Amino acid sequence: MKKHLIYSALAPLALLALGSPVFAAEPAGDWVSLFDGKTLTGWKPSTVGKATYTVVDGAIRGETVEGSTNTFLLSEEQYGDFELEFEVKVHDSLNSGVQIRSREKSEADLAASGNGGKPATDLARFFGPQVEIEASPGQAGYIYGEATGLGWLSPEPKDDAHSHNHVKNGEWNQFRVVAKGSRIQTFINGIAVADLTQEEVYKSHPKGHLGLQVHGIKAGTGPFDVSWKNIRIRSLK
């Protein structure tokens, strides 16, 4: 994207702070900023959903709208194998996430899932792997199959008693996501969380858009908000 900033000079410092890259032997592209801190250039709202996205104090702020389904702010670009970093702060009562390799459902997607000829209530719904974001204790960092019908892709959250406290509630938290082939790894504040290899979802979603999620809320609740900043990505070759 033309207005995005290249961060090649900062990459060595980032690696020192976060440890060695997961795919150290793989040549990688330069870091590219996906948010200029002032505008939503490079992003577009999802077709489905009514939550709002604005730029507030140098961050992308998503806010719930009562009665809306899940809403996403989509990257205009698509990505396959990559390393993604961002900071996020989420309201303690809001479930959120960042989609990777995702897309809006088409007529072909509905037909492939057996919904062809039926009411297309899922048409244009954004779907694919999602990196969970929520307050502690919770399942932040694990991978969910948003609108895929697969539920949790990561096995850990399937245990009802499973949770962790890696997210600092009410504060900014750093997430790192590494997607290489069918393997997805996530880190929160430098702590490894998910290490998932899932061939089924990779076959249907080898590349796609990123998506910043504002989850739907129950009637009579909210408004809640979630904010992102320092969003950057680099390709893995």
PAZALUM-892738 format. One record per residue (C-alpha): residue number from 1; residue in one letter; chain; x, y, z. Coordinates in nm, 3 decimals. Example, Ala and Ser with C-alpha at 12.3 -4.5 7.8 and 13.67 -1.06 7.14 Angstrom:
<kolvos>
<kolvo 1 "A" "A" <1.230 -0.450 0.780>>
<kolvo 2 "S" "A" <1.367 -0.106 0.714>>
</kolvos>
This chain:
<kolvos>
<kolvo 1 "M" "A" <0.000 0.000 0.000>>
<kolvo 2 "K" "A" <0.143 0.334 -0.107>>
<kolvo 3 "K" "A" <0.100 0.524 0.218>>
<kolvo 4 "H" "A" <0.232 0.256 0.449>>
<kolvo 5 "L" "A" <0.569 0.308 0.615>>
<kolvo 6 "I" "A" <0.858 0.065 0.582>>
<kolvo 7 "Y" "A" <1.018 -0.039 0.910>>
<kolvo 8 "S" "A" <1.319 -0.238 0.793>>
<kolvo 9 "A" "A" <1.550 -0.039 1.020>>
<kolvo 10 "L" "A" <1.343 -0.129 1.326>>
<kolvo 11 "A" "A" <1.324 -0.502 1.261>>
<kolvo 12 "P" "A" <1.650 -0.593 1.442>>
<kolvo 13 "L" "A" <1.536 -0.404 1.751>>
<kolvo 14 "A" "A" <1.200 -0.579 1.745>>
<kolvo 15 "L" "A" <1.367 -0.918 1.725>>
<kolvo 16 "L" "A" <1.591 -0.838 2.020>>
<kolvo 17 "A" "A" <1.287 -0.740 2.223>>
<kolvo 18 "L" "A" <1.079 -1.045 2.130>>
<kolvo 19 "G" "A" <1.348 -1.309 2.091>>
<kolvo 20 "S" "A" <1.462 -1.493 1.779>>
<kolvo 21 "P" "A" <1.209 -1.514 1.495>>
<kolvo 22 "V" "A" <1.016 -1.841 1.484>>
<kolvo 23 "F" "A" <1.130 -1.911 1.127>>
<kolvo 24 "A" "A" <1.485 -1.785 1.165>>
<kolvo 25 "A" "A" <1.611 -1.966 0.854>>
<kolvo 26 "E" "A" <1.344 -1.815 0.630>>
<kolvo 27 "P" "A" <1.418 -1.489 0.444>>
<kolvo 28 "A" "A" <1.151 -1.231 0.524>>
<kolvo 29 "G" "A" <1.029 -0.904 0.382>>
<kolvo 30 "D" "A" <1.054 -0.564 0.544>>
<kolvo 31 "W" "A" <0.816 -0.463 0.820>>
<kolvo 32 "V" "A" <0.524 -0.261 0.682>>
<kolvo 33 "S" "A" <0.301 -0.043 0.899>>
<kolvo 34 "L" "A" <-0.071 -0.109 0.841>>
<kolvo 35 "F" "A" <-0.193 0.195 1.035>>
<kolvo 36 "D" "A" <-0.063 0.552 1.004>>
<kolvo 37 "G" "A" <-0.201 0.660 1.342>>
<kolvo 38 "K" "A" <-0.429 0.921 1.183>>
<kolvo 39 "T" "A" <-0.661 0.767 0.924>>
<kolvo 40 "L" "A" <-0.817 0.434 0.825>>
<kolvo 41 "T" "A" <-0.628 0.432 0.495>>
<kolvo 42 "G" "A" <-0.574 0.071 0.386>>
<kolvo 43 "W" "A" <-0.882 -0.055 0.573>>
<kolvo 44 "K" "A" <-1.250 -0.095 0.485>>
<kolvo 45 "P" "A" <-1.562 -0.192 0.685>>
<kolvo 46 "S" "A" <-1.711 -0.538 0.644>>
<kolvo 47 "T" "A" <-2.036 -0.568 0.450>>
<kolvo 48 "V" "A" <-2.212 -0.725 0.749>>
<kolvo 49 "G" "A" <-2.224 -0.554 1.091>>
<kolvo 50 "K" "A" <-2.285 -0.202 1.222>>
<kolvo 51 "A" "A" <-2.012 -0.144 1.482>>
<kolvo 52 "T" "A" <-1.814 0.176 1.431>>
<kolvo 53 "Y" "A" <-1.442 0.228 1.375>>
<kolvo 54 "T" "A" <-1.271 0.562 1.431>>
<kolvo 55 "V" "A" <-0.921 0.690 1.500>>
<kolvo 56 "V" "A" <-0.886 0.815 1.859>>
<kolvo 57 "D" "A" <-0.557 0.919 2.022>>
<kolvo 58 "G" "A" <-0.345 0.744 1.761>>
<kolvo 59 "A" "A" <-0.536 0.414 1.775>>
<kolvo 60 "I" "A" <-0.813 0.243 1.578>>
<kolvo 61 "R" "A" <-1.112 0.234 1.813>>
<kolvo 62 "G" "A" <-1.396 -0.010 1.751>>
<kolvo 63 "E" "A" <-1.721 0.041 1.942>>
<kolvo 64 "T" "A" <-2.021 -0.188 1.976>>
<kolvo 65 "V" "A" <-2.366 -0.106 1.843>>
<kolvo 66 "E" "A" <-2.648 -0.283 2.021>>
<kolvo 67 "G" "A" <-2.833 -0.522 1.790>>
<kolvo 68 "S" "A" <-2.541 -0.560 1.549>>
<kolvo 69 "T" "A" <-2.384 -0.889 1.459>>
<kolvo 70 "N" "A" <-2.006 -0.933 1.465>>
<kolvo 71 "T" "A" <-1.839 -0.654 1.268>>
<kolvo 72 "F" "A" <-1.492 -0.634 1.113>>
<kolvo 73 "L" "A" <-1.259 -0.372 0.975>>
<kolvo 74 "L" "A" <-1.086 -0.546 0.683>>
<kolvo 75 "S" "A" <-0.738 -0.487 0.546>>
<kolvo 76 "E" "A" <-0.759 -0.398 0.179>>
<kolvo 77 "E" "A" <-0.457 -0.618 0.112>>
<kolvo 78 "Q" "A" <-0.449 -0.997 0.145>>
<kolvo 79 "Y" "A" <-0.172 -1.195 0.314>>
<kolvo 80 "G" "A" <-0.058 -1.558 0.307>>
<kolvo 81 "D" "A" <0.257 -1.639 0.506>>
<kolvo 82 "F" "A" <0.346 -1.355 0.742>>
<kolvo 83 "E" "A" <0.451 -1.229 1.083>>
<kolvo 84 "L" "A" <0.205 -0.981 1.235>>
<kolvo 85 "E" "A" <0.244 -0.760 1.542>>
<kolvo 86 "F" "A" <-0.002 -0.522 1.705>>
<kolvo 87 "E" "A" <-0.100 -0.376 2.040>>
<kolvo 88 "V" "A" <-0.456 -0.403 2.165>>
<kolvo 89 "K" "A" <-0.662 -0.284 2.462>>
<kolvo 90 "V" "A" <-1.006 -0.439 2.510>>
<kolvo 91 "H" "A" <-1.293 -0.366 2.747>>
<kolvo 92 "D" "A" <-1.316 -0.632 3.017>>
<kolvo 93 "S" "A" <-1.673 -0.720 2.905>>
<kolvo 94 "L" "A" <-1.605 -0.744 2.532>>
<kolvo 95 "N" "A" <-1.493 -1.043 2.330>>
<kolvo 96 "S" "A" <-1.286 -0.946 2.026>>
<kolvo 97 "G" "A" <-1.028 -1.083 1.787>>
<kolvo 98 "V" "A" <-0.814 -1.036 1.479>>
<kolvo 99 "Q" "A" <-0.897 -1.239 1.171>>
<kolvo 100 "I" "A" <-0.619 -1.369 0.951>>
<kolvo 101 "R" "A" <-0.639 -1.518 0.598>>
<kolvo 102 "S" "A" <-1.012 -1.445 0.598>>
<kolvo 103 "R" "A" <-1.272 -1.335 0.343>>
<kolvo 104 "E" "A" <-1.641 -1.253 0.307>>
<kolvo 105 "K" "A" <-1.855 -1.551 0.211>>
<kolvo 106 "S" "A" <-1.952 -1.573 -0.155>>
<kolvo 107 "E" "A" <-2.224 -1.771 -0.330>>
<kolvo 108 "A" "A" <-1.957 -2.030 -0.409>>
<kolvo 109 "D" "A" <-1.866 -2.059 -0.039>>
<kolvo 110 "L" "A" <-2.232 -2.114 0.051>>
<kolvo 111 "A" "A" <-2.270 -2.379 -0.219>>
<kolvo 112 "A" "A" <-1.952 -2.557 -0.104>>
<kolvo 113 "S" "A" <-2.084 -2.570 0.253>>
<kolvo 114 "G" "A" <-2.417 -2.719 0.146>>
<kolvo 115 "N" "A" <-2.616 -2.396 0.175>>
<kolvo 116 "G" "A" <-2.665 -2.351 -0.196>>
<kolvo 117 "G" "A" <-3.028 -2.271 -0.282>>
<kolvo 118 "K" "A" <-3.115 -2.189 0.080>>
<kolvo 119 "P" "A" <-3.171 -1.837 0.220>>
<kolvo 120 "A" "A" <-2.828 -1.673 0.201>>
<kolvo 121 "T" "A" <-2.828 -1.537 0.556>>
<kolvo 122 "D" "A" <-2.453 -1.597 0.576>>
<kolvo 123 "L" "A" <-2.373 -1.428 0.245>>
<kolvo 124 "A" "A" <-2.089 -1.174 0.287>>
<kolvo 125 "R" "A" <-2.022 -1.289 0.642>>
<kolvo 126 "F" "A" <-1.650 -1.259 0.719>>
<kolvo 127 "F" "A" <-1.498 -1.599 0.800>>
<kolvo 128 "G" "A" <-1.170 -1.775 0.863>>
<kolvo 129 "P" "A" <-0.913 -1.818 1.142>>
<kolvo 130 "Q" "A" <-0.940 -1.569 1.427>>
<kolvo 131 "V" "A" <-0.686 -1.488 1.698>>
<kolvo 132 "E" "A" <-0.897 -1.448 2.012>>
<kolvo 133 "I" "A" <-0.880 -1.127 2.217>>
<kolvo 134 "E" "A" <-1.043 -1.102 2.559>>
<kolvo 135 "A" "A" <-0.969 -1.005 2.917>>
<kolvo 136 "S" "A" <-0.800 -1.234 3.168>>
<kolvo 137 "P" "A" <-0.868 -1.500 3.271>>
<kolvo 138 "G" "A" <-0.958 -1.623 2.926>>
<kolvo 139 "Q" "A" <-0.854 -1.783 2.598>>
<kolvo 140 "A" "A" <-0.684 -1.484 2.432>>
<kolvo 141 "G" "A" <-0.432 -1.585 2.167>>
<kolvo 142 "Y" "A" <-0.595 -1.915 2.078>>
<kolvo 143 "I" "A" <-0.738 -1.969 1.728>>
<kolvo 144 "Y" "A" <-1.111 -1.981 1.658>>
<kolvo 145 "G" "A" <-1.273 -2.071 1.326>>
<kolvo 146 "E" "A" <-1.499 -1.767 1.285>>
<kolvo 147 "A" "A" <-1.814 -1.863 1.089>>
<kolvo 148 "T" "A" <-1.643 -2.179 0.959>>
<kolvo 149 "G" "A" <-1.860 -2.423 1.153>>
<kolvo 150 "L" "A" <-1.544 -2.570 1.307>>
<kolvo 151 "G" "A" <-1.558 -2.386 1.640>>
<kolvo 152 "W" "A" <-1.226 -2.366 1.821>>
<kolvo 153 "L" "A" <-0.936 -2.469 1.597>>
<kolvo 154 "S" "A" <-0.698 -2.466 1.894>>
<kolvo 155 "P" "A" <-0.762 -2.769 2.117>>
<kolvo 156 "E" "A" <-0.691 -2.597 2.452>>
<kolvo 157 "P" "A" <-1.014 -2.390 2.484>>
<kolvo 158 "K" "A" <-1.224 -2.700 2.432>>
<kolvo 159 "D" "A" <-1.148 -2.774 2.799>>
<kolvo 160 "D" "A" <-1.405 -2.562 2.987>>
<kolvo 161 "A" "A" <-1.162 -2.515 3.275>>
<kolvo 162 "H" "A" <-0.883 -2.386 3.052>>
<kolvo 163 "S" "A" <-0.780 -2.020 3.073>>
<kolvo 164 "H" "A" <-0.475 -1.802 3.130>>
<kolvo 165 "N" "A" <-0.385 -1.457 3.259>>
<kolvo 166 "H" "A" <-0.140 -1.334 2.994>>
<kolvo 167 "V" "A" <-0.357 -1.031 2.906>>
<kolvo 168 "K" "A" <-0.315 -0.730 3.134>>
<kolvo 169 "N" "A" <-0.671 -0.609 3.184>>
<kolvo 170 "G" "A" <-0.733 -0.244 3.106>>
<kolvo 171 "E" "A" <-0.386 -0.200 2.954>>
<kolvo 172 "W" "A" <-0.220 -0.224 2.615>>
<kolvo 173 "N" "A" <-0.105 -0.576 2.527>>
<kolvo 174 "Q" "A" <0.133 -0.682 2.251>>
<kolvo 175 "F" "A" <0.025 -0.968 2.024>>
<kolvo 176 "R" "A" <0.247 -1.147 1.774>>
<kolvo 177 "V" "A" <0.112 -1.388 1.512>>
<kolvo 178 "V" "A" <0.326 -1.606 1.284>>
<kolvo 179 "A" "A" <0.146 -1.786 1.000>>
<kolvo 180 "K" "A" <0.353 -2.018 0.783>>
<kolvo 181 "G" "A" <0.172 -2.275 0.575>>
<kolvo 182 "S" "A" <-0.078 -2.462 0.790>>
<kolvo 183 "R" "A" <0.102 -2.364 1.112>>
<kolvo 184 "I" "A" <-0.012 -2.063 1.318>>
<kolvo 185 "Q" "A" <0.173 -1.948 1.630>>
<kolvo 186 "T" "A" <0.072 -1.669 1.866>>
<kolvo 187 "F" "A" <0.238 -1.479 2.149>>
<kolvo 188 "I" "A" <0.097 -1.235 2.404>>
<kolvo 189 "N" "A" <0.337 -0.997 2.576>>
<kolvo 190 "G" "A" <0.623 -1.226 2.471>>
<kolvo 191 "I" "A" <0.459 -1.543 2.609>>
<kolvo 192 "A" "A" <0.389 -1.828 2.366>>
<kolvo 193 "V" "A" <0.019 -1.920 2.356>>
<kolvo 194 "A" "A" <-0.098 -2.112 2.049>>
<kolvo 195 "D" "A" <0.101 -2.342 1.822>>
<kolvo 196 "L" "A" <-0.156 -2.486 1.585>>
<kolvo 197 "T" "A" <-0.125 -2.687 1.265>>
<kolvo 198 "Q" "A" <-0.463 -2.721 1.093>>
<kolvo 199 "E" "A" <-0.463 -2.851 0.738>>
<kolvo 200 "E" "A" <-0.839 -2.828 0.678>>
<kolvo 201 "V" "A" <-0.872 -2.455 0.736>>
<kolvo 202 "Y" "A" <-0.544 -2.389 0.551>>
<kolvo 203 "K" "A" <-0.680 -2.558 0.238>>
<kolvo 204 "S" "A" <-0.980 -2.325 0.233>>
<kolvo 205 "H" "A" <-0.794 -2.017 0.364>>
<kolvo 206 "P" "A" <-0.430 -2.017 0.243>>
<kolvo 207 "K" "A" <-0.441 -1.636 0.221>>
<kolvo 208 "G" "A" <-0.686 -1.357 0.286>>
<kolvo 209 "H" "A" <-0.759 -1.032 0.464>>
<kolvo 210 "L" "A" <-0.689 -0.930 0.821>>
<kolvo 211 "G" "A" <-0.995 -0.823 1.018>>
<kolvo 212 "L" "A" <-1.029 -0.625 1.341>>
<kolvo 213 "Q" "A" <-1.336 -0.758 1.521>>
<kolvo 214 "V" "A" <-1.599 -0.587 1.729>>
<kolvo 215 "H" "A" <-1.815 -0.867 1.865>>
<kolvo 216 "G" "A" <-2.191 -0.844 1.884>>
<kolvo 217 "I" "A" <-2.335 -0.780 2.232>>
<kolvo 218 "K" "A" <-2.646 -0.879 2.425>>
<kolvo 219 "A" "A" <-2.944 -0.646 2.438>>
<kolvo 220 "G" "A" <-2.925 -0.394 2.720>>
<kolvo 221 "T" "A" <-2.546 -0.405 2.746>>
<kolvo 222 "G" "A" <-2.261 -0.184 2.631>>
<kolvo 223 "P" "A" <-2.139 0.021 2.470>>
<kolvo 224 "F" "A" <-1.800 -0.151 2.486>>
<kolvo 225 "D" "A" <-1.485 -0.072 2.292>>
<kolvo 226 "V" "A" <-1.157 -0.222 2.173>>
<kolvo 227 "S" "A" <-0.854 -0.037 2.032>>
<kolvo 228 "W" "A" <-0.553 -0.133 1.822>>
<kolvo 229 "K" "A" <-0.227 0.048 1.746>>
<kolvo 230 "N" "A" <0.124 -0.016 1.614>>
<kolvo 231 "I" "A" <-0.007 -0.267 1.361>>
<kolvo 232 "R" "A" <0.266 -0.398 1.132>>
<kolvo 233 "I" "A" <0.331 -0.702 0.915>>
<kolvo 234 "R" "A" <0.608 -0.862 0.712>>
<kolvo 235 "S" "A" <0.594 -1.145 0.463>>
<kolvo 236 "L" "A" <0.758 -1.483 0.523>>
<kolvo 237 "K" "A" <0.892 -1.642 0.208>>
</kolvos>
